[in-house]
Amino acid sequence: MFFQSAFCKVSADRFYGERHGPWEVLHNPVDTQRFVPAERPDRPLTLLLGGNQYQRYRLEAALAALPLVREERPDARLFIAGALSFSAEAVQQTAELLERFGVADAVELVGAYTQAEAPALMRRADVLVHTKYNDPCPTVVLEAMACGVPVVHSASGGTPELVGDDGGVGIPAPLDWERDHPPAPEQLAEAVLAVAADLPAYAAGARARSLRFDAKAWIDRHHTVFTELSRRMPRVS
């Protein structure tokens, strides 16, 4: 059995019982030949909230942190990608949040995007802000890192296994199965500013980390495992 992350193994053990057969952790892959860095143009500090905005707290945490970031980096801006789908009134509620935090002029709503559009979107950003709590093994994090975009994230779920210490900064979070724990705006802003202060090093670290999860190695491992399993199967005469 493959688990997407060590966190997934812990989760499965808790809710389904410990597995007694063969298993290993094989994280999600990323195509590091398609998701590649680009030379950073001269631009304001640009943050990206990627994925699909189906949980309000993820969006609200990023928006609450933005004005704190702008106290140090007044030109900082935020791209919000993915459909606003956390409620039937998500578009209106997002507008209200932009007004509440006073960042309407610093936020661009990108909307839904395709996999074909994803590399160019990642390269528009300097830092990915990944606020999801207990994310098992987020592909958006791998795609950003492969493009040389470091990640500020909730240090929960499987995300820390991907980012490590070189690919960004994690915000400590408790292990909880009952409710979500969004990063505090102050901690989120502090982490963003820490990455921004050493952006070239974090960008290089993010790209290097992503190579550990290259799609070719993932495919090769599946080929090895399934070839071995097929050899063990009884032959039908």
N, CA, C and O of each residue as an XYZ file, in Angstrom:
948
protein
N       0.840     -1.183      0.000
C       0.000      0.000      0.000
C       0.881      1.241      0.000
O       1.870      1.318      0.729
N       0.504      2.214     -0.833
C       1.180      3.500     -0.842
C       0.383      4.495      0.010
O      -0.843      4.564     -0.076
N       1.101      5.257      0.825
C       0.523      6.399      1.530
C       1.135      7.662      0.950
O       2.334      7.702      0.675
N       0.317      8.700      0.760
C       0.797      9.934      0.144
C       1.783     10.693      1.018
O       2.549     11.514      0.512
N       1.776     10.436      2.309
C       2.673     11.126      3.236
C       2.693     10.343      4.536
O       1.842      9.484      4.770
N       3.673     10.646      5.384
C       3.693     10.033      6.709
C       2.449     10.434      7.496
O       1.931      9.654      8.296
N       1.975     11.657      7.262
C       0.742     12.096      7.913
C      -0.433     11.212      7.500
O      -1.277     10.881      8.332
N      -0.495     10.833      6.243
C      -1.573      9.950      5.780
C      -1.500      8.592      6.473
O      -2.530      8.002      6.797
N      -0.288      8.101      6.700
C      -0.131      6.829      7.414
C      -0.652      6.955      8.845
O      -1.377      6.081      9.321
N      -0.288      8.029      9.525
C      -0.776      8.259     10.887
C      -2.302      8.344     10.900
O      -2.956      7.787     11.781
N      -2.857      9.042      9.920
C      -4.312      9.199      9.840
C      -4.999      7.859      9.605
O      -6.002      7.547     10.246
N      -4.451      7.068      8.681
C      -5.044      5.766      8.384
C      -4.971      4.843      9.594
O      -5.924      4.120      9.886
N      -3.848      4.867     10.293
C      -3.720      4.033     11.491
C      -4.765      4.410     12.531
O      -5.335      3.547     13.198
N      -5.006      5.696     12.659
C      -5.950      6.160     13.681
C      -7.379      5.738     13.362
O      -8.109      5.282     14.242
N      -7.773      5.890     12.105
C      -9.187      5.706     11.768
C      -9.513      4.319     11.205
O     -10.668      3.893     11.243
N      -8.501      3.611     10.682
C      -8.763      2.297     10.096
C      -7.998      1.170     10.776
O      -8.246     -0.005     10.505
N      -7.076      1.522     11.651
C      -6.241      0.509     12.280
C      -4.932      0.343     11.535
O      -4.836      0.642     10.345
N      -3.930     -0.136     12.243
C      -2.597     -0.257     11.656
C      -2.568     -1.330     10.580
O      -3.139     -2.408     10.744
N      -1.904     -1.025      9.491
C      -1.768     -1.992      8.405
C      -0.656     -2.975      8.751
O       0.407     -2.580      9.230
N      -0.913     -4.266      8.502
C       0.075     -5.294      8.807
C       0.770     -5.822      7.556
O       1.745     -6.566      7.658
N       0.279     -5.445      6.377
C       0.941     -5.850      5.146
C       1.989     -4.835      4.720
O       2.244     -3.870      5.440
N       2.601     -5.043      3.551
C       3.627     -4.118      3.062
C       3.042     -2.726      2.800
O       1.910     -2.590      2.336
N       3.833     -1.706      3.105
C       3.418     -0.332      2.830
C       4.654      0.546      2.729
O       5.734      0.182      3.194
N       4.478      1.694      2.121
C       5.532      2.708      2.085
C       4.903      4.067      1.811
O       3.778      4.161      1.321
N       5.647      5.108      2.132
C       5.223      6.473      1.827
C       5.770      6.852      0.463
O       6.972      6.756      0.216
N       4.886      7.281     -0.416
C       5.281      7.772     -1.735
C       4.497      9.058     -1.982
O       3.315      9.027     -2.325
N       5.170     10.174     -1.802
C       4.496     11.469     -1.916
C       4.030     11.729     -3.346
O       4.546     11.143     -4.298
N       3.059     12.607     -3.476
C       2.594     13.009     -4.800
C       3.766     13.531     -5.626
O       4.736     14.049     -5.073
N       3.677     13.396     -6.950
C       4.771     13.835     -7.810
C       4.507     15.202     -8.433
O       3.404     15.745     -8.365
N       5.567     15.737     -9.044
C       5.449     16.963     -9.829
C       6.338     16.820    -11.055
O       7.423     16.242    -10.983
N       5.881     17.343    -12.165
C       6.657     17.323    -13.402
C       7.646     18.480    -13.365
O       7.298     19.616    -13.688
N       8.871     18.186    -12.971
C       9.868     19.244    -12.814
C      10.465     19.695    -14.141
O      11.294     20.605    -14.173
N      10.048     19.064    -15.234
C      10.450     19.537    -16.557
C       9.472     20.577    -17.096
O       9.823     21.382    -17.958
N       8.255     20.554    -16.589
C       7.233     21.515    -17.031
C       7.088     22.663    -16.037
O       6.920     23.817    -16.430
N       7.153     22.342    -14.771
C       7.129     23.375    -13.734
C       8.575     23.758    -13.441
O       9.276     23.066    -12.701
N       9.005     24.853    -14.022
C      10.401     25.285    -13.918
C      10.442     26.762    -13.528
O       9.502     27.505    -13.810
N      11.525     27.188    -12.884
C      11.635     28.599    -12.502
C      11.830     29.495    -13.719
O      12.232     29.041    -14.791
N      11.541     30.753    -13.531
C      11.818     31.787    -14.533
C      12.556     32.921    -13.837
O      12.471     33.074    -12.618
N      13.271     33.703    -14.609
C      13.958     34.849    -14.031
C      12.925     35.811    -13.451
O      11.950     36.170    -14.112
N      13.151     36.218    -12.215
C      12.191     37.094    -11.544
C      12.324     38.518    -12.068
O      13.403     39.106    -11.991
N      11.244     39.079    -12.600
C      11.291     40.477    -13.043
C      11.276     41.429    -11.852
O      11.028     41.021    -10.717
N      11.539     42.677    -12.122
C      11.445     43.703    -11.076
C       9.964     43.968    -10.815
O       9.276     44.545    -11.658
N       9.476     43.550     -9.655
C       8.050     43.677     -9.348
C       7.870     43.760     -7.839
O       8.784     43.427     -7.086
N       6.706     44.199     -7.396
C       6.415     44.191     -5.955
C       6.390     42.757     -5.428
O       6.227     41.807     -6.193
N       6.554     42.617     -4.123
C       6.436     41.307     -3.497
C       5.046     40.748     -3.796
O       4.031     41.358     -3.458
N       5.017     39.582     -4.433
C       3.760     39.009     -4.912
C       3.505     37.669     -4.240
O       4.312     36.745     -4.345
N       2.384     37.575     -3.552
C       1.981     36.354     -2.861
C       0.884     35.665     -3.657
O       0.125     36.312     -4.379
N       0.809     34.358     -3.518
C      -0.208     33.577     -4.216
C      -0.900     32.652     -3.232
O      -0.248     31.914     -2.493
N      -2.216     32.699     -3.227
C      -3.043     31.714     -2.535
C      -3.628     30.834     -3.625
O      -4.534     31.256     -4.344
N      -3.120     29.612     -3.755
C      -3.499     28.765     -4.882
C      -4.520     27.711     -4.514
O      -5.126     27.748     -3.442
N      -4.697     26.767     -5.432
C      -5.631     25.675     -5.201
C      -7.060     26.070     -5.506
O      -7.323     26.825     -6.442
N      -7.985     25.551     -4.707
C      -9.417     25.812     -4.880
C      -9.953     26.379     -3.573
O      -9.800     25.760     -2.520
N     -10.572     27.534     -3.631
C     -10.985     28.229     -2.407
C     -12.348     27.721     -1.922
O     -13.361     28.415     -2.003
N     -12.331     26.482     -1.415
C     -13.576     25.881     -0.930
C     -13.704     25.945      0.593
O     -14.693     25.478      1.157
N     -12.697     26.527      1.255
C     -12.753     26.705      2.705
C     -12.488     28.174      3.021
O     -11.430     28.704      2.681
N     -13.427     28.816      3.656
C     -13.321     30.252      3.905
C     -12.104     30.603      4.754
O     -11.445     31.612      4.503
N     -11.803     29.789      5.749
C     -10.725     30.158      6.670
C      -9.389     30.315      5.955
O      -8.558     31.127      6.362
N      -9.177     29.542      4.893
C      -7.915     29.635      4.156
C      -7.773     31.012      3.520
O      -6.711     31.632      3.585
N      -8.836     31.473      2.917
C      -8.854     32.790      2.280
C      -8.748     33.894      3.325
O      -7.974     34.838      3.165
N      -9.526     33.771      4.387
C      -9.557     34.821      5.404
C      -8.198     34.967      6.087
O      -7.777     36.085      6.387
N      -7.510     33.859      6.334
C      -6.194     33.928      6.975
C      -5.205     34.706      6.118
O      -4.448     35.532      6.630
N      -5.210     34.445      4.821
C      -4.288     35.150      3.924
C      -4.618     36.633      3.840
O      -3.722     37.476      3.859
N      -5.902     36.948      3.746
C      -6.301     38.357      3.655
C      -6.008     39.109      4.951
O      -5.638     40.282      4.914
N      -6.169     38.447      6.088
C      -5.886     39.099      7.368
C      -4.401     39.386      7.538
O      -4.025     40.357      8.193
N      -3.558     38.543      6.950
C      -2.109     38.730      7.062
C      -1.588     39.810      6.119
O      -0.572     40.443      6.407
N      -2.267     40.025      5.003
C      -1.746     40.934      3.978
C      -1.492     42.356      4.487
O      -0.416     42.891      4.221
N      -2.425     42.998      5.207
C      -2.122     44.357      5.683
C      -0.938     44.401      6.638
O      -0.248     45.417      6.717
N      -0.694     43.317      7.365
C       0.465     43.262      8.254
C       1.754     43.168      7.446
O       2.761     43.782      7.798
N       1.718     42.407      6.373
C       2.874     42.346      5.473
C       3.136     43.716      4.865
O       4.286     44.133      4.727
N       2.058     44.416      4.501
C       2.192     45.703      3.822
C       2.686     46.815      4.759
O       3.088     47.881      4.294
N       2.656     46.573      6.054
C       3.278     47.536      6.964
C       4.782     47.613      6.722
O       5.389     48.673      6.876
N       5.382     46.476      6.340
C       6.818     46.432      6.041
C       7.090     46.542      4.544
O       8.087     47.123      4.116
N       6.184     45.974      3.765
C       6.323     45.979      2.300
C       5.055     46.588      1.710
O       4.151     45.854      1.311
N       4.972     47.920      1.648
C       3.717     48.594      1.275
C       3.188     48.230     -0.104
O       1.992     48.366     -0.363
N       4.064     47.770     -0.991
C       3.608     47.438     -2.339
C       3.249     45.965     -2.493
O       2.926     45.530     -3.599
N       3.295     45.189     -1.419
C       2.990     43.760     -1.516
C       1.568     43.548     -2.021
O       0.657     44.314     -1.708
N       1.403     42.503     -2.801
C       0.082     42.192     -3.358
C      -0.167     40.694     -3.254
O       0.752     39.912     -3.009
N      -1.417     40.311     -3.443
C      -1.829     38.919     -3.301
C      -2.694     38.514     -4.479
O      -3.664     39.195     -4.811
N      -2.337     37.396     -5.112
C      -3.186     36.767     -6.119
C      -3.966     35.646     -5.437
O      -3.389     34.830     -4.719
N      -5.263     35.609     -5.661
C      -6.101     34.523     -5.153
C      -6.577     33.715     -6.351
O      -7.382     34.183     -7.157
N      -6.066     32.499     -6.452
C      -6.409     31.635     -7.580
C      -7.393     30.562     -7.135
O      -7.483     30.238     -5.951
N      -8.125     30.019     -8.094
C      -9.107     28.997     -7.803
C     -10.497     29.581     -7.631
O     -10.662     30.751     -7.285
N     -11.484     28.748     -7.877
C     -12.872     29.189     -7.756
C     -13.220     29.509     -6.307
O     -12.803     28.805     -5.388
N     -13.983     30.570     -6.115
C     -14.497     30.919     -4.785
C     -15.748     30.079     -4.545
O     -16.840     30.429     -4.991
N     -15.573     28.970     -3.836
C     -16.661     27.995     -3.736
C     -16.995     27.613     -2.300
O     -17.656     26.599     -2.074
N     -16.550     28.405     -1.325
C     -16.771     28.018      0.071
C     -18.207     28.243      0.528
O     -18.600     27.739      1.580
N     -18.998     28.989     -0.238
C     -20.421     29.140      0.065
C     -21.125     29.665     -1.176
O     -20.482     30.072     -2.143
N     -22.450     29.652     -1.139
C     -23.216     30.174     -2.268
C     -23.004     31.670     -2.434
O     -23.186     32.205     -3.528
N     -22.621     32.349     -1.361
C     -22.383     33.801     -1.397
C     -20.892     34.124     -1.324
O     -20.510     35.193     -0.847
N     -20.051     33.206     -1.793
C     -18.604     33.354     -1.621
C     -18.057     34.621     -2.267
O     -17.175     35.267     -1.701
N     -18.558     34.982     -3.430
C     -18.049     36.174     -4.112
C     -18.342     37.423     -3.286
O     -17.465     38.264     -3.088
N     -19.573     37.538     -2.808
C     -19.943     38.685     -1.982
C     -19.178     38.687     -0.663
O     -18.718     39.737     -0.212
N     -19.042     37.532     -0.052
C     -18.319     37.452      1.215
C     -16.844     37.803      1.036
O     -16.238     38.412      1.917
N     -16.270     37.421     -0.096
C     -14.879     37.783     -0.373
C     -14.735     39.292     -0.518
O     -13.784     39.881     -0.005
N     -15.674     39.915     -1.214
C     -15.648     41.376     -1.350
C     -15.725     42.050      0.017
O     -15.055     43.054      0.260
N     -16.540     41.498      0.901
C     -16.655     42.057      2.255
C     -15.355     41.897      3.035
O     -14.976     42.785      3.798
N     -14.671     40.772      2.850
C     -13.384     40.566      3.513
C     -12.330     41.538      2.985
O     -11.536     42.078      3.754
N     -12.326     41.754      1.688
C     -11.385     42.710      1.099
C     -11.606     44.100      1.682
O     -10.654     44.828      1.961
N     -12.859     44.452      1.858
C     -13.190     45.752      2.435
C     -12.794     45.810      3.912
O     -12.240     46.806      4.376
N     -13.081     44.745      4.635
C     -12.785     44.733      6.068
C     -11.289     44.907      6.340
O     -10.899     45.636      7.252
N     -10.460     44.234      5.545
C      -9.016     44.290      5.780
C      -8.336     45.413      5.001
O      -7.127     45.608      5.120
N      -9.103     46.146      4.210
C      -8.557     47.291      3.498
C      -7.521     46.945      2.452
O      -6.545     47.674      2.278
N      -7.724     45.829      1.747
C      -6.715     45.370      0.791
C      -7.283     45.179     -0.619
O      -6.664     44.512     -1.449
N      -8.436     45.750     -0.890
C      -9.066     45.543     -2.196
C      -8.156     45.954     -3.344
O      -8.171     45.331     -4.405
N      -7.359     47.006     -3.134
C      -6.490     47.486     -4.203
C      -5.204     46.684     -4.323
O      -4.399     46.932     -5.220
N      -5.003     45.714     -3.416
C      -3.769     44.926     -3.424
C      -4.016     43.459     -3.742
O      -3.097     42.643     -3.672
N      -5.251     43.121     -4.091
C      -5.625     41.725     -4.321
C      -6.188     41.559     -5.725
O      -7.002     42.361     -6.183
N      -5.743     40.510     -6.395
C      -6.291     40.151     -7.707
C      -6.936     38.777     -7.605
O      -6.293     37.815     -7.186
N      -8.201     38.684     -7.986
C      -8.908     37.409     -8.016
C      -8.684     36.774     -9.379
O      -9.258     37.208    -10.378
N      -7.856     35.756     -9.410
C      -7.475     35.125    -10.677
C      -8.565     34.200    -11.181
O      -8.767     34.076    -12.389
N      -9.272     33.548    -10.263
C     -10.303     32.598    -10.652
C      -9.732     31.215    -10.914
O      -8.561     30.945    -10.648
N     -10.584     30.348    -11.441
C     -10.166     28.977    -11.728
C      -9.101     28.970    -12.813
O      -9.079     29.831    -13.692
N      -8.225     27.986    -12.734
C      -7.166     27.859    -13.735
C      -6.967     26.384    -14.075
O      -7.291     25.501    -13.281
N      -6.438     26.138    -15.251
C      -6.213     24.773    -15.713
C      -4.787     24.340    -15.392
O      -3.941     25.159    -15.033
N      -4.535     23.041    -15.527
C      -3.174     22.539    -15.341
C      -2.225     23.129    -16.378
O      -1.048     23.350    -16.093
N      -2.734     23.381    -17.574
C      -1.892     23.992    -18.606
C      -1.472     25.405    -18.213
O      -0.389     25.862    -18.581
N      -2.327     26.091    -17.468
C      -2.039     27.465    -17.053
C      -1.239     27.546    -15.756
O      -0.715     28.604    -15.409
N      -1.147     26.431    -15.045
C      -0.564     26.453    -13.704
C       0.893     26.914    -13.660
O       1.227     27.726    -12.798
N       1.786     26.437    -14.547
C       3.180     26.886    -14.432
C       3.335     28.399    -14.552
O       4.069     29.009    -13.775
N       2.658     29.001    -15.507
C       2.760     30.455    -15.679
C       2.193     31.185    -14.470
O       2.724     32.218    -14.062
N       1.114     30.653    -13.893
C       0.539     31.270    -12.701
C       1.531     31.232    -11.544
O       1.728     32.235    -10.858
N       2.155     30.078    -11.328
C       3.124     29.963    -10.237
C       4.260     30.960    -10.409
O       4.724     31.561     -9.440
N       4.698     31.129    -11.634
C       5.850     32.001    -11.882
C       5.508     33.481    -11.734
O       6.409     34.319    -11.725
N       4.241     33.812    -11.619
C       3.844     35.201    -11.340
C       4.058     35.559     -9.873
O       4.003     36.733     -9.506
N       4.300     34.559     -9.038
C       4.370     34.771     -7.590
C       5.799     34.664     -7.076
O       6.663     34.050     -7.701
N       6.022     35.278     -5.923
C       7.286     35.156     -5.202
C       7.173     34.188     -4.035
O       8.144     33.516     -3.684
N       5.996     34.116     -3.435
C       5.763     33.250     -2.276
C       4.369     32.641     -2.395
O       3.396     33.351     -2.648
N       4.279     31.322     -2.212
C       2.977     30.666     -2.099
C       2.563     30.678     -0.632
O       3.320     30.250      0.239
N       1.366     31.166     -0.369
C       0.813     31.161      0.988
C      -0.192     30.013      1.056
O      -1.277     30.084      0.478
N       0.186     28.959      1.771
C      -0.661     27.762      1.825
C      -1.195     27.617      3.247
O      -0.506     27.118      4.137
N      -2.416     28.055      3.440
C      -2.990     28.162      4.780
C      -3.833     26.958      5.185
O      -4.379     26.937      6.288
N      -3.949     25.963      4.321
C      -4.802     24.810      4.638
C      -4.212     24.009      5.796
O      -3.018     23.710      5.828
N      -5.076     23.675      6.735
C      -4.687     22.876      7.899
C      -4.790     21.392      7.571
O      -5.762     20.951      6.958
N      -3.784     20.625      7.982
C      -3.761     19.172      7.802
C      -3.948     18.757      6.344
O      -4.668     17.799      6.061
N      -3.318     19.458      5.435
C      -3.377     19.059      4.029
C      -2.523     17.801      3.858
O      -1.346     17.813      4.219
N      -3.084     16.716      3.318
C      -2.357     15.445      3.295
C      -1.062     15.466      2.478
O      -0.016     15.030      2.958
N      -1.136     15.972      1.244
C       0.050     16.016      0.384
C      -0.257     16.938     -0.796
O      -0.540     16.462     -1.896
N      -0.203     18.247     -0.578
C      -0.714     19.203     -1.569
C       0.154     19.338     -2.821
O       1.325     19.709     -2.745
N      -0.437     19.033     -3.960
C       0.266     19.160     -5.232
C       0.607     20.608     -5.539
O       1.650     20.880     -6.133
N      -0.254     21.547     -5.145
C       0.008     22.958     -5.431
C       1.317     23.407     -4.788
O       2.016     24.258     -5.338
N       1.648     22.852     -3.645
C       2.913     23.177     -2.979
C       4.091     22.681     -3.813
O       5.075     23.400     -3.984
N       3.996     21.467     -4.328
C       5.064     20.916     -5.158
C       5.227     21.710     -6.447
O       6.347     21.964     -6.890
N       4.111     22.099     -7.044
C       4.179     22.865     -8.292
C       4.833     24.222     -8.073
O       5.633     24.672     -8.894
N       4.496     24.863     -6.975
C       5.113     26.152     -6.669
C       6.611     25.992     -6.448
O       7.408     26.744     -7.010
N       6.995     25.018     -5.635
C       8.415     24.830     -5.345
C       9.203     24.503     -6.602
O      10.328     24.974     -6.770
N       8.620     23.696     -7.492
C       9.311     23.366     -8.736
C       9.563     24.604     -9.580
O      10.518     24.647    -10.355
N       8.708     25.611     -9.434
C       8.882     26.882    -10.143
C       9.773     27.851     -9.364
O       9.896     29.020     -9.732
N      10.390     27.363     -8.293
C      11.256     28.223     -7.498
C      10.506     29.199     -6.623
O      11.028     30.258     -6.276
N       9.277     28.847     -6.263
C       8.449     29.706     -5.407
C       8.386     29.078     -4.016
O       7.754     28.036     -3.847
N       9.026     29.687     -3.018
C       8.986     29.126     -1.670
C       7.594     29.214     -1.060
O       6.734     29.955     -1.537
N       7.390     28.444      0.002
C       6.054     28.253      0.554
C       6.016     28.645      2.031
O       6.815     28.164      2.835
N       5.087     29.513      2.369
C       4.744     29.793      3.763
C       3.479     28.996      4.055
O       2.481     29.133      3.347
N       3.516     28.169      5.088
C       2.449     27.177      5.226
C       2.143     26.863      6.677
O       2.935     27.131      7.581
N       0.961     26.285      6.870
C       0.616     25.677      8.143
C       1.460     24.419      8.296
O       1.398     23.523      7.454
N       2.244     24.346      9.360
C       3.117     23.182      9.574
C       2.291     22.036     10.147
O       2.466     21.628     11.295
N       1.400     21.538      9.324
C       0.485     20.472      9.710
C       0.290     19.563      8.510
O       0.680     19.900      7.391
N      -0.321     18.400      8.753
C      -0.544     17.478      7.655
C       0.768     17.015      7.044
O       1.775     16.868      7.736
N       0.740     16.787      5.733
C       1.938     16.335      5.036
C       2.768     17.449      4.444
O       3.833     17.187      3.885
N       2.312     18.692      4.550
C       3.022     19.808      3.919
C       4.461     19.960      4.405
O       5.345     20.167      3.575
N       4.745     19.867      5.719
C       6.139     20.002      6.145
C       7.065     18.948      5.544
O       8.257     19.202      5.369
N       6.530     17.768      5.227
C       7.342     16.727      4.604
C       7.814     17.151      3.219
O       8.882     16.735      2.768
N       7.029     17.968      2.552
C       7.378     18.439      1.213
C       8.325     19.629      1.275
O       9.328     19.660      0.562
N       8.019     20.595      2.111
C       8.732     21.878      2.111
C      10.064     21.791      2.838
O      11.044     22.403      2.412
N      10.111     21.033      3.939
C      11.330     20.964      4.725
C      11.713     22.323      5.287
O      10.867     23.202      5.453
N      13.002     22.484      5.578
C      13.492     23.758      6.104
C      13.974     24.688      5.006
O      14.095     25.894      5.222
N      14.251     24.139      3.831
C      14.863     24.925      2.762
C      13.854     25.558      1.821
O      14.147     26.565      1.176
N      12.656     24.969      1.739
C      11.700     25.406      0.739
C      10.697     26.436      1.198
O       9.802     26.807      0.439
N      10.828     26.913      2.438
C       9.889     27.900      2.950
C       9.879     27.899      4.461
O      10.811     27.412      5.100
N       8.826     28.444      5.026
C       8.692     28.561      6.482
C       7.325     28.033      6.899
O       6.299     28.408      6.332
N       7.330     27.155      7.902
C       6.087     26.616      8.432
C       5.675     27.299      9.720
O       6.520     27.705     10.518
N       4.387     27.423      9.915
C       3.831     28.030     11.126
C       3.307     26.901     12.008
O       2.407     26.170     11.596
N       3.850     26.746     13.212
C       3.467     25.616     14.062
C       1.954     25.511     14.243
O       1.245     26.511     14.364
N       1.491     24.268     14.259
C       0.057     23.998     14.427
C      -0.103     22.711     15.223
O       0.725     21.808     15.097
N      -1.145     22.606     16.036
C      -1.373     21.376     16.800
C      -1.922     20.276     15.897
O      -2.446     20.545     14.816
N      -1.793     19.038     16.357
C      -2.427     17.926     15.663
C      -3.823     17.750     16.238
O      -3.980     17.428     17.416
N      -4.828     17.961     15.411
C      -6.213     17.935     15.879
C      -7.062     17.293     14.796
O      -6.940     17.629     13.618
N      -7.915     16.378     15.196
C      -8.776     15.696     14.236
C     -10.188     16.263     14.242
O     -11.025     15.840     13.445
N     -10.465     17.212     15.127
C     -11.831     17.680     15.307
C     -12.118     18.999     14.594
O     -13.235     19.208     14.120
N     -11.129     19.894     14.509
C     -11.391     21.191     13.886
C     -10.125     21.732     13.243
O      -9.016     21.288     13.540
N     -10.314     22.694     12.364
C      -9.193     23.334     11.681
C      -8.551     24.393     12.579
O      -9.208     24.998     13.425
N      -7.254     24.597     12.369
C      -6.505     25.613     13.119
C      -5.787     26.524     12.119
O      -4.644     26.249     11.757
N      -6.429     27.592     11.672
C      -5.785     28.492     10.708
C      -4.565     29.168     11.321
O      -4.538     29.413     12.527
N      -3.561     29.471     10.512
C      -2.422     30.238     11.019
C      -2.874     31.623     11.477
O      -3.724     32.244     10.839
N      -2.313     32.099     12.571
C      -2.616     33.451     13.043
C      -2.057     34.467     12.056
O      -0.959     34.267     11.534
N      -2.780     35.554     11.784
C      -2.303     36.542     10.808
C      -0.911     37.069     11.119
O      -0.102     37.262     10.211
N      -0.624     37.303     12.400
C       0.687     37.832     12.780
C       1.799     36.844     12.441
O       2.853     37.237     11.942
N       1.564     35.566     12.711
C       2.566     34.549     12.398
C       2.723     34.383     10.893
O       3.832     34.202     10.389
N       1.611     34.445     10.190
C       1.652     34.310      8.739
C       2.447     35.454      8.118
O       3.291     35.230      7.251
N       2.180     36.664      8.559
C       2.895     37.827      8.035
C       4.380     37.756      8.369
O       5.223     38.069      7.528
N       4.699     37.348      9.583
C       6.101     37.238      9.993
C       6.845     36.234      9.117
O       7.984     36.473      8.717
N       6.197     35.112      8.824
C       6.826     34.093      7.987
C       7.023     34.593      6.558
O       8.069     34.353      5.955
N       6.028     35.283      6.018
C       6.153     35.839      4.668
C       7.326     36.809      4.600
O       8.119     36.761      3.660
N       7.438     37.678      5.578
C       8.514     38.670      5.576
C       9.875     38.009      5.748
O      10.866     38.480      5.190
N       9.936     36.926      6.512
C      11.197     36.202      6.674
C      11.647     35.592      5.352
O      12.827     35.654      5.007
N      10.720     35.009      4.622
C      11.056     34.441      3.314
C      11.434     35.545      2.336
O      12.407     35.413      1.593
N      10.673     36.627      2.333
C      10.944     37.732      1.408
C      12.317     38.349      1.650
O      12.954     38.838      0.718
N      12.772     38.326      2.901
C      14.070     38.916      3.234
C      15.233     38.104      2.688
O      16.338     38.627      2.548
N      15.003     36.842      2.378
C      16.058     35.969      1.842
C      15.511     35.188      0.654
O      15.707     33.977      0.546
N      14.828     35.894     -0.227
C      14.071     35.249     -1.294
C      14.924     34.394     -2.227
O      14.521     33.269     -2.522
N      16.082     34.857     -2.710
C      16.863     34.013     -3.627
C      17.246     32.662     -3.014
O      17.188     31.635     -3.690
N      17.632     32.664     -1.746
C      18.022     31.409     -1.103
C      16.826     30.479     -0.947
O      16.933     29.279     -1.203
N      15.697     31.023     -0.530
C      14.506     30.189     -0.385
C      14.010     29.690     -1.740
O      13.541     28.557     -1.848
N      14.109     30.520     -2.765
C      13.682     30.098     -4.103
C      14.527     28.926     -4.589
O      14.001     27.955     -5.132
N      15.838     29.023     -4.392
C      16.725     27.925     -4.788
C      16.444     26.680     -3.960
O      16.450     25.566     -4.484
N      16.199     26.867     -2.668
C      15.885     25.736     -1.810
C      14.592     25.053     -2.193
O      14.488     23.828     -2.138
N      13.603     25.844     -2.582
C      12.318     25.281     -2.999
C      12.481     24.427     -4.250
O      11.957     23.315     -4.325
N      13.202     24.946     -5.220
C      13.426     24.171     -6.449
C      14.170     22.874     -6.137
O      13.804     21.812     -6.641
N      15.204     22.955     -5.315
C      15.969     21.759     -4.970
C      15.095     20.730     -4.256
O      15.194     19.537     -4.541
N      14.243     21.174     -3.337
C      13.343     20.257     -2.644
C      12.397     19.565     -3.615
O      12.119     18.374     -3.477
N      11.906     20.307     -4.592
C      10.924     19.741     -5.521
C      11.491     18.575     -6.312
O      10.750     17.672     -6.702
N      12.794     18.582     -6.552
C      13.404     17.521     -7.352
C      13.315     16.168     -6.660
O      13.429     15.132     -7.315
N      13.116     16.161     -5.354
C      12.934     14.900     -4.630
C      11.624     14.220     -4.995
O      11.454     13.022     -4.770
N      10.706     14.984     -5.556
C       9.364     14.473     -5.833
C       9.074     14.442     -7.336
O       7.922     14.519     -7.762
N      10.133     14.328     -8.120
C       9.978     14.348     -9.574
C       9.087     13.193    -10.048
O       9.150     12.086     -9.514
N       8.270     13.468    -11.043
C       7.289     12.494    -11.516
C       7.933     11.220    -12.049
O       7.363     10.138    -11.916
N       9.113     11.336    -12.650
C       9.760     10.142    -13.208
C      10.069      9.133    -12.112
O       9.834      7.937    -12.287
N      10.592      9.600    -10.989
C      10.889      8.689     -9.885
C       9.611      8.044     -9.356
O       9.611      6.869     -8.988
N       8.529      8.809     -9.319
C       7.235      8.292     -8.853
C       6.732      7.185     -9.780
O       6.270      6.142     -9.318
N       6.825      7.417    -11.073
C       6.394      6.413    -12.055
C       7.281      5.180    -11.972
O       6.791      4.051    -12.001
N       8.588      5.401    -11.868
C       9.526      4.274    -11.787
C       9.239      3.411    -10.562
O       9.316      2.184    -10.637
N       8.911      4.038     -9.442
C       8.632      3.258     -8.235
C       7.365      2.436     -8.397
O       7.322      1.281     -7.973
N       6.340      3.006     -9.000
C       5.133      2.228     -9.276
C       5.447      1.049    -10.194
O       4.957     -0.059     -9.978
N       6.252      1.286    -11.202
C       6.611      0.213    -12.139
C       7.321     -0.920    -11.402
O       7.028     -2.095    -11.621
N       8.256     -0.553    -10.527
C       8.999     -1.567     -9.776
C       8.077     -2.381     -8.883
O       8.149     -3.610     -8.864
N       7.215     -1.703     -8.148
C       6.334     -2.389     -7.203
C       5.337     -3.282     -7.925
O       5.135     -4.428     -7.525
N       4.714     -2.777     -8.979
C       3.697     -3.574     -9.662
C       4.313     -4.704    -10.479
O       3.684     -5.745    -10.668
N       5.527     -4.511    -10.962
C       6.222     -5.608    -11.635
C       6.487     -6.740    -10.656
O       6.276     -7.910    -10.976
N       6.952     -6.388     -9.458
C       7.209     -7.401     -8.434
C       5.916     -8.098     -8.019
O       5.907     -9.315     -7.835
N       4.839     -7.358     -7.872
C       3.560     -7.969     -7.507
C       3.070     -8.927     -8.584
O       2.542     -9.996     -8.281
N       3.247     -8.541     -9.833
C       2.790     -9.406    -10.926
C       3.569    -10.713    -10.958
O       3.032    -11.751    -11.344
N       4.822    -10.662    -10.558
C       5.629    -11.885    -10.532
C       5.163    -12.846     -9.449
O       5.316    -14.061     -9.574
N       4.593    -12.290     -8.385
C       4.141    -13.119     -7.269
C       2.769    -13.732     -7.517
O       2.384    -14.683     -6.836
N       2.037    -13.204     -8.472
C       0.687    -13.702     -8.730
C       0.746    -15.089     -9.352
O       1.597    -15.357    -10.201
N      -0.157    -15.971     -8.931
C      -0.166    -17.319     -9.523
C      -0.510    -17.260    -11.007
O      -1.392    -16.511    -11.428
N       0.191    -18.048    -11.772
C      -0.054    -18.085    -13.214
C      -1.262    -18.967    -13.511
O      -1.439    -20.025    -12.909
N      -2.080    -18.517    -14.438
C      -3.258    -19.277    -14.855
C      -2.904    -20.041    -16.114
O      -2.546    -19.447    -17.131
N      -3.004    -21.345    -16.046
C      -2.627    -22.164    -17.207
C      -3.828    -22.392    -18.122
O      -3.704    -23.058    -19.149
